[in-house]
Amino acid sequence: MAQTEKTLNEQVIGWSSMDISPPLSEIEALRMASELDTGEEEALRQGLYRIIAFYRIMRVHKQDPISRQLLAASERSHPIVMEIDQFAQVNQYYQALMNTELPVWSIRETDFDPAKLKKSQSLHSQLTDALQAYPRRVDGASKIASAYNRSYEELEDLLVLLEQTIDTIENRKTGSPVTAMNATVLQILKSLTAVKEALPDVLSQASESRPLEVLDQLIGLQDVKTYIHDYYHYLRYQQERKQFGFQMVDEPGLHMVITGNPGTGKTTIARLLAKLYHQLGLLESDHVVEVNRSHLVGSYLGQSEENTTNYVRQAIGGVLFIDEAYSLKREGQSGNDYGQAVIDTLVSSMTSSEYGGKFAVILAGYPEETRQFLFANPGLRSRIPDQNYIELPDFETEELLQIAEKTALANDFFFTEKALRLVQDNIEQARVDDTFGNARTVRDIVLRIIFQKGADRKLTTDSWIDHMTLSSQDVKDPKQNENESEPLQQLEQLIGLQSIKEEVKKLSSFVQIQQARKSKGAPAVPIQLHAVFTGNPGTGKTTIAKIYAAILKERGLLKRGHMVVASRSDLVAGYVGQTAAKTKTVIRDALGGVLFIDEAYSLFRGSQDFGKEAIDTLVDEMTKHNENLVVVLAGYQQEMKQFIDSNPGLASRFKKYFIFPDYNSEELVAIFKHAMENYAYILSEEAEAFLKDRLDAVTVAGNARFVTNLLDEAIQFQSLRLVESQEQTEMNMLEKTDIENAWEMVRRSAL
């Protein structure tokens, strides 16, 4: 055993106090436990179980059947087991009290007796219910035990004071102990803080009442975290100045703009800001009213104003969060679009004597669209301070993997290391354009993987850890054909095309070496991946393009490796301005793979043709998605040369040419027989000789396409012959007469 591994095992076995951080994270402990063989050292297994139980209790705030099972599998006399038991109880006690009115409770001498009575009765009832579940004292001299015991005694004193107040008011006596109660509540809150500080902070769950803690636990977003911390302290600073008696004519605005791509956390940040505003006393509550265009914009005159005012009223005291705010006013819309009425009503509400200063508006959306929207609406823009613009970045790959692990763990699953690498592949395949949903997409990927595991009818296990483990087998796409051969093997299996095979293998080797050089820091030669395939119909251009896409995926240059086949009709529209949008849609579908444009020369039919717009759009998008899109243009050799030469943008981007020769007669016979064998047919010697003679004597149009059509017709003629002769003993044999009839039929249809 390696020294480092031995040392780690000793640390796992020896971990005996929660004052010391466990030597492993929860996921690391779960992975290690899942890899243990039955013959492994029992002490190591028990050590791992104790660590997992500890983290689990920290995460769910209580002992549950799984954590109890894990602790039961360890020595009950082990010091950390007893400490974890104590911690679980105290942690649950702390969380229960923080969920009562206690943290925000206060009472004033000037309050009317009914208000005092209602508050006192409510708190007394909540505390009585909360304390019933916990012992008056816990044994031991640890910080956790002493903090717990002290706070419990203080709570009992508070209950006595509350009972005195209730009795005094109900019996109309004088002298309720208001001052003593408030002082006791403050002291209890200090004691509860001591309880929290005594609890291990290895995996402390941020309290919902502490939004900055929740913010700090979010993955990534470092610049945003720094800004919000600064913003929070600025708002506190202004409050402290007011307490000294200073005045500020220009109050800091609470309205905010949050921009970012899908899944970057715009809604999460908005909810945290609402809690911050409430915590600072700037808003009466932390509730957030979340709306979008469909909630606000009406279908008839006056409805938009009414809708907007209603939602503003709902948001009073809190935050009105408008998602995809730029959609309120759509560029180029006619007067029937009432989005502008929403904007006007919103601006009026933000400054009116009735609603102004009583709620905060947070606008959210894509960065560029939101910027243009605000620029076109200066009235709205002027009411949001310049410093109150937050742009959320896309997550880095490692951050997305952390989100995947966090999502899995929240649902009581964990990924093996090999499975996590496959999750990364899933993320990269999804991350091909600006519509990538960041954390949202990662969550969907994880939930799909969990679904696949649960849907596996072969899964039968009584092991708790097997039910938590997400293996590489769970991550694999069930639709993926595992029997499919490697792309280079597929290439070799093709009939003929020897020169094309050599070109593709040469390019594949070049890409492989350049990728290896890049990984070692060596300067890489630019890789020209866009290609022109020229040749007659049926020479294998589409088949080779599909293999080409798979090779580039295998070599790490394409994220998806799929192929989208398009022609002029898929790219060119019949009206001005529609072709660019149509072309971009096809390109978006092809991102991460190969866009194969058949008969590409048909895109250009003169300077007034809409196909020119498709070409211009294609060239622009190829530049924009340089590392995420490969385009293959296909067609007849002469026409393709003229097409490429006519457009400098195309000529500069397509420098790799593959010339597909026509198949000779032997290759066409081989293609025919290969296709025939797929359907379990055989060819008589006379039929094969006839076919070879015909193909030697006549140049056929269509190449492989011709012989596959020929096979289809031959099978039909064979079926007709067998039925008419009532002889069905040789149903797998294609005779000469079948081929002759099929030949005449296919030749006539080809003319």
C-alpha positions, 0 to 999 in steps of 0.5 A, a space after each residue: 500500500 502506498 504511504 499516502 494511502 496508508 496515512 489517509 486510512 489511518 486518519 479515517 480510522 483515527 478521526 475521533 473528534 468533531 473539533 477536527 475536520 474529517 480527513 475526507 469530504 462526504 463525496 470522497 468518503 462515499 466513493 471510498 466506501 463504495 470501492 471497499 471489498 468485503 475483505 477490507 479492514 473492518 476498522 476502515 469501513 467503520 471509520 468511513 461510515 462515521 464520517 458519512 453519518 456525520 456529514 449526512 446529519 449536517 446536511 439533513 439537520 437530523 438523524 435519519 434511518 441511513 445515518 442511524 444504520 451507519 452509526 449502528 455499524 460502528 462501535 457504540 463506545 467510540 467517542 466520535 459516535 457519542 459526539 455525533 449523537 449529541 451533535 445531531 440532537 443539539 443541531 436539531 434543537 438549534 434549527 427548531 428554535 431558529 424557526 420560531 418567532 424568537 430571532 425577530 421577537 420583541 415587545 414594547 411598553 407602549 404596545 396595547 395589551 391585546 398586542 402584548 398578549 398575542 405576541 406572548 401567547 404565540 411565542 410561549 406556545 412555540 417554545 413549549 412545543 419546541 422544548 418538549 422534544 429535547 432533554 433539559 440537559 445533555 451530559 458532557 463538558 464539551 462546548 456543545 453541551 455547555 452551550 446547549 445547557 445554558 440556552 435551555 435554562 435561559 429559555 425556561 426562565 423566558 417561559 416563566 416571564 411569558 407566563 407572568 405577562 400572559 397572567 398579568 394581562 388576562 387578569 388585568 393586573 399591572 407591571 408586566 415584565 416587558 424589559 426583563 423579557 426583552 433582555 432575556 430574549 437578547 441573551 438567549 439569542 447570544 446563547 444560541 449564537 454560542 450554540 451555533 459556534 460550538 457546532 462543527 463548521 465543516 459543512 455548516 448549512 447556511 441559515 435562510 435568515 442569513 442571506 450572505 451565508 447562502 450567497 457565499 455557499 453558491 458555487 462560482 460567482 466570485 465577483 458577484 459575491 464581492 459586489 453584493 458584500 460591498 453593496 450590503 455593507 454600503 447599505 448598512 453604512 447608510 443606516 448607521 449614519 442615519 442613526 447618528 442623525 445624518 441625512 442623505 438627500 439622494 437615497 441609495 436606490 434598491 432597484 436592480 438589473 441582473 443579466 446573464 445567460 440561462 441558468 446562471 442564477 438570476 432568480 437566486 440572486 434576486 431572492 437573496 437581495 430581497 432577504 438582504 433588503 428585509 434584513 436591513 429593514 429597507 423593505 417590510 418583507 422578503 417576499 418576491 413577486 416573480 412575473 414575466 411578459 405573459 403576466 403583465 402584457 394584456 390583449 386589449 387597451 387598458 389591460 396591461 396597465 391594470 395587470 401591472 398595477 395589480 402586481 405592483 400592489 402584490 409586491 408592496 413591501 418586497 420585490 417585483 422580479 421581472 424575468 426576460 424584461 426586454 420582452 416587454 417591448 418587442 422591436 418592430 411590433 405594431 401599435 397593438 403590442 401593449 408592452 410599452 404600457 407596462 413600462 410606462 405604468 411601472 416607471 410611474 409606480 416606481 416614483 409615485 407617492 402611493 407606491 414609490 419607495 415601498 417596493 424594489 424592482 429587479 429586472 432580469 434577462 440576457 445581457 445584450 437584449 437587456 442593455 438594448 431594452 434599457 437604452 430604448 427606455 431612458 425613463 426606466 433606465 434613469 431609475 436604476 443606479 449605475 452601480 446596481 447592474 449585476 452581470 452573472 458569468 457563465 459557469 466554468 466546466 469545473 464549477 458545473 461539475 461541482 453543481 452536478 455533484 451538489 445536485 446529486 448529493 441533495 438527492 442522496 446520490 453521488 458520482 463515481 470518479 469515472 461517472 463524473 468524467 462522463 458527466 463532463 462529456 454530457 455537459 460539453 455536448 450540451 454546451 454548444 451555443 448561447 442557449 446553454 442553460 448552465 446550472 439548469 442544464 446540469 440539473 436536468 442532466 443529473 436528474 436524467 441520470 437518476 431516472 436512468 438508474 431508477 428505470 434499470 430493471 436489472 437493479 436489485 440490491 439491498 445495499 444502501 450505498 448501491 442505491 446512492 452510487 451513480 456509476 458510469 453505466 448509469 451515465 451512459 445514454 441508453 440510446 447509444 449503440 454500444 455495438 457500433 464500431 469505431 469510426 475508423 473501423 467503419 471507414 475501413 469496412 466501406 467498399 472502394 474509396 481507397 483514396 478517400 480513406 487515405 485522406 480521411 486517415 491522414 487528416 485524423 492522424 494530423 488532428 490527433 497529433 496536433 491535439 497531443 502537441 497542444 496538451 503538452 504546450 507545443 505550438 499547434 498548426 492551425 487545423 482546417 476542418 471545413 471541407 468540400 466533397 466533390 463527385 457524382 451521386 452515389 459515390 459515398 459523400 454523405 456516408 464519409 461525412 458522417 464518419 468524418 463527424 464521428 472521427 472529429 468527435 472521437 479526437 476531441 474537436 467536436 462536442 457532439 459529432 452528429 451530422 445535419 444534412 441540409 439543401 437549398 430548400 432548408 436554408 433559403 426562404 422566399 421572402 426578404 429577411 427570412 433566409 438569414 433566420 432560416 439558415 441560422 436555425 439549421 446552423 444552430 442544430 448542427 453546432 457541435 457537429 457537421 453541417 453537410 450541405 448537399 448540392 451546395 452550388 445551388 445556393 447561388 443563382 445570381 446576385 438577386 437570389 436569396 441564396 446569396 443571403 444564405 451564403 453570407 450568413 453561413 460565412 458569418 456563422 462559421 467565423 462566430 462558431 469557429 471551434 464548434 462547427 464543421 461545414 462540408 459542402 458537397 456536389 458535382 466537381 465542376 459546379 462546386 469549383 465555380 461556386 467556391 471561386 465565385 465567393 472569396 469568403 468561401 474560398 478562404 474557409 474551404 481549403 480541404 477537397 475530397 474528390 470521390 471517384 465513380 465506383 468500378 464494376 467490381 466495387 458495384 457488385 460488391 456493394 450489391 452483394 453486401 446490401 443483399 446479405 443484410 437481408 439474408 439473400 443470395 445471388 445465383 452464379 448466373 445472376 452474378 455473372 449477368 450483373 457483372 457483364 452489365 456493369 462492365 458494358 454500361 456506365 450507370 448514373 448513381 453509382 451505389 445508389 443505382 445498385 441499391 435501387 436495383 436490389 430493391 427491384 430485384 427482390 420485388 421481381 423475385 417475390 412476383 416470380 415465386 407467387 406466380 409459379 407457386 414455388 416458394 422453396 428458394 425464397 432467399 435466392 435471386 435468379 438471373 431473371 430477377 436481375 434482368 427485370 430489375 435492370 430494365 426497370 431501373 435503367 428506364 426510370 434513370 433515363 
